[in-house]
Amino acid sequence: MKISEAASAAGLDVSSVRFYERKGLINPERGEDSNYRDYTPDDIERLKKIVLFRKIDMPVEDIRKMLDNEQDIGELLGLQMQRLEEVRLKIEGSIQLCKKMLEDGYEESYTDKYISYVAEAESRGQRFPDILPVLDEISLNSGFESLVGYPIFFNLMKNMFCRRLLVVGIVIIMVIFPLIQLGLNIFRLINGQGNLMMAMIWIIYSIMLISAFVNILHKTKIFS
């Protein structure tokens, strides 16, 4: 069975199937007469299990452990239940904050007031979302370590703090820096000091880099 047929049978798109292959969740054999992967009924069943466990937002690595019988499914489900409870508590905190802002008729001058409200609520045990889970999701699922083959880089990527630093660096290089340069070039051009060709180059460069960054986000499943 070809990859497009396998994806359709499992209710996935082709890019998702390739993503799970890169992560080692499935490993279809190649046909004897071609370089194309040949997906078996067992592969399809494995893909369906992946779909099921992703529906409860189980991390890809935990799904791999479950499929390869490296860890008991009951234990993994228990861990995922704990994670979901954490998320539920954070969502409840966000809902209460949103309600308060609506009831008060939010104005920009109230920002410090709500920051104080959040700090007080957190001191009582209430939880709110932060940016770190997003950084972790990007860093864990985008396969940065495959970009550089050196062992020292691979070992550094096992450290979550290093992964987070890398994600921040990538955001700066691929999004913030080109936008700043684009803005400066347009500003110079408006004031008669810039170069039209340079501005066009930065427009194209910015589109390319930001598109590549958005593609990374899609691969991490943040926007899917």
C-alpha distance (Angstrom), angle and dihedral (degrees) to the residues before:
residue distance angle dihedral
M1 . . .
K2 3.82 . .
I3 3.79 123.1 .
S4 3.82 93.4 -106.2
E5 3.81 90.5 53.3
A6 3.79 91.9 46.1
A7 3.79 91.3 49.7
S8 3.81 91.4 50.2
A9 3.81 92.4 47.9
A10 3.80 91.3 52.4
G11 3.80 95.3 42.4
L12 3.80 93.9 -113.4
D13 3.78 136.8 116.6
V14 3.80 121.5 -112.5
S15 3.81 94.0 -107.5
S16 3.82 90.5 56.5
V17 3.80 91.5 51.9
R18 3.81 90.2 51.0
F19 3.81 89.6 47.7
Y20 3.82 91.3 55.3
E21 3.80 90.0 46.7
R22 3.81 90.6 54.6
K23 3.79 89.1 50.2
G24 3.81 91.2 52.8
L25 3.80 96.5 -115.6
I26 3.79 92.2 123.9
N27 3.77 130.7 20.9
P28 3.81 111.5 -173.5
E29 3.77 118.3 -169.1
R30 3.78 122.1 -115.2
G31 3.79 118.9 -115.0
E32 3.78 117.6 -102.4
D33 3.80 93.5 -123.8
S34 3.80 98.8 40.5
N35 3.76 145.3 25.7
Y36 3.79 91.5 -114.3
R37 3.79 118.1 114.3
D38 3.78 115.3 -111.7
Y39 3.82 112.6 -145.1
T40 3.80 115.8 -152.4
P41 3.84 129.3 -158.8
D42 3.81 87.2 -99.5
D43 3.81 89.7 56.5
I44 3.81 90.2 50.9
E45 3.79 91.3 50.1
R46 3.78 89.4 49.7
L47 3.80 90.6 50.8
K48 3.81 90.5 50.8
K49 3.80 89.9 53.2
I50 3.80 89.2 50.8
V51 3.82 89.7 52.3
L52 3.81 91.1 49.5
F53 3.79 95.5 50.3
R54 3.78 93.1 43.0
K55 3.81 86.4 57.5
I56 3.80 87.2 67.4
D57 3.82 88.2 45.9
M58 3.80 93.5 -114.2
P59 3.83 110.6 171.6
V60 3.79 115.5 -102.5
E61 3.81 92.3 -120.2
D62 3.82 91.6 54.3
I63 3.80 90.3 50.0
R64 3.79 89.2 52.5
K65 3.81 90.6 51.5
M66 3.78 90.0 49.9
L67 3.81 94.2 48.4
D68 3.80 92.2 46.9
N69 3.83 92.3 45.6
E70 3.80 91.4 -120.6
Q71 3.80 92.6 132.1
D72 3.79 134.0 23.6
I73 3.81 113.1 -94.7
G74 3.81 91.4 -137.3
E75 3.79 90.8 55.8
L76 3.81 91.9 47.9
L77 3.80 91.7 48.8
G78 3.80 89.6 50.1
L79 3.80 91.0 52.3
Q80 3.79 91.1 48.2
M81 3.80 91.1 50.1
Q82 3.81 88.3 55.6
R83 3.81 90.5 50.8
L84 3.79 92.0 49.2
E85 3.80 90.6 49.5
E86 3.81 88.2 53.5
V87 3.80 90.0 51.4
R88 3.81 91.4 47.0
L89 3.80 91.4 53.4
K90 3.81 90.9 49.9
I91 3.80 91.6 48.5
E92 3.80 90.5 50.1
G93 3.80 89.0 52.6
S94 3.80 90.9 50.6
I95 3.82 91.7 48.0
Q96 3.81 92.0 51.9
L97 3.82 90.9 48.3
C98 3.80 91.5 48.3
K99 3.82 91.1 49.7
K100 3.79 91.3 50.7
M101 3.81 91.7 49.8
L102 3.82 90.8 50.3
E103 3.81 93.1 46.8
D104 3.81 92.3 48.5
G105 3.80 93.9 45.9
Y106 3.79 97.4 -118.0
E107 3.78 118.8 -118.2
E108 3.81 128.0 178.9
S109 3.80 90.6 -113.6
Y110 3.83 88.5 63.5
T111 3.82 94.5 66.3
D112 3.81 96.0 102.9
K113 3.79 89.8 46.7
Y114 3.79 92.0 57.2
I115 3.80 93.3 43.2
S116 3.82 86.7 56.0
Y117 3.81 89.5 47.5
V118 3.82 90.7 53.1
A119 3.82 92.2 47.2
E120 3.81 91.3 50.3
A121 3.80 92.3 46.6
E122 3.81 91.4 49.2
S123 3.81 89.9 51.1
R124 3.83 87.1 58.3
G125 3.80 91.1 52.3
Q126 3.80 99.6 -94.2
R127 3.80 113.5 140.5
F128 3.79 132.7 -144.8
P129 3.83 132.1 -172.5
D130 3.79 120.0 -98.0
I131 3.81 136.3 -172.5
L132 3.82 97.8 -101.5
P133 3.84 96.3 80.8
V134 3.82 88.3 54.6
L135 3.82 91.3 50.5
D136 3.80 89.4 47.8
E137 3.80 92.1 50.2
I138 3.79 91.9 51.6
S139 3.79 94.3 44.4
L140 3.80 96.8 44.8
N141 3.79 97.8 46.3
S142 3.79 105.7 34.8
G143 3.82 95.9 71.2
F144 3.82 97.6 -130.4
E145 3.79 91.4 165.6
S146 3.79 90.4 64.6
L147 3.81 90.2 62.2
V148 3.79 92.8 68.3
G149 3.77 121.3 37.1
Y150 3.78 99.3 -159.8
P151 3.84 113.8 117.6
I152 3.81 92.9 -134.6
F153 3.82 90.4 58.0
F154 3.80 91.2 46.7
N155 3.82 90.9 51.7
L156 3.81 92.1 47.6
M157 3.79 89.6 53.7
K158 3.80 89.5 60.0
N159 3.80 87.0 68.5
M160 3.81 111.2 83.6
F161 3.82 93.3 -151.7
C162 3.81 90.3 55.8
R163 3.79 90.0 47.9
R164 3.80 91.0 52.4
L165 3.80 91.2 49.7
L166 3.79 89.6 50.9
V167 3.81 91.8 51.2
V168 3.82 91.3 50.5
G169 3.82 89.5 49.0
I170 3.78 91.7 49.9
V171 3.82 91.7 50.1
I172 3.82 89.6 51.5
I173 3.81 94.3 46.7
M174 3.82 98.7 39.9
V175 3.82 101.4 35.9
I176 3.80 117.3 11.4
F177 3.83 100.2 39.6
P178 3.83 97.3 48.8
L179 3.82 91.5 45.3
I180 3.81 91.0 51.5
Q181 3.80 91.5 48.3
L182 3.80 91.2 46.3
G183 3.80 91.0 50.6
L184 3.82 92.5 48.6
N185 3.79 92.5 49.6
I186 3.81 92.7 48.8
F187 3.82 90.2 47.3
R188 3.83 91.1 51.7
L189 3.80 90.3 46.5
I190 3.81 92.2 52.3
N191 3.79 89.9 50.4
G192 3.79 92.3 49.8
Q193 3.81 94.1 -110.4
G194 3.78 100.8 96.9
N195 3.77 136.8 84.3
L196 3.82 118.8 -116.6
M197 3.79 92.6 -150.0
M198 3.82 91.7 52.2
A199 3.81 90.5 48.7
M200 3.83 90.5 51.6
I201 3.80 90.5 49.2
W202 3.81 91.1 53.1
I203 3.81 91.2 47.4
I204 3.80 91.0 54.6
Y205 3.80 92.3 41.0
S206 3.82 91.8 50.3
I207 3.80 92.6 48.9
M208 3.82 91.1 50.2
L209 3.81 95.2 48.1
I210 3.79 96.3 43.1
S211 3.81 91.0 46.3
A212 3.80 89.2 52.1
F213 3.81 90.2 49.6
V214 3.82 92.1 49.5
N215 3.80 88.1 50.1
I216 3.82 89.0 55.3
L217 3.80 89.6 52.0
H218 3.79 91.0 50.6
K219 3.80 90.5 51.0
T220 3.80 90.2 53.1
K221 3.83 88.1 55.3
I222 3.81 91.8 -123.9
F223 3.80 91.2 125.8
S224 3.79 98.1 31.3
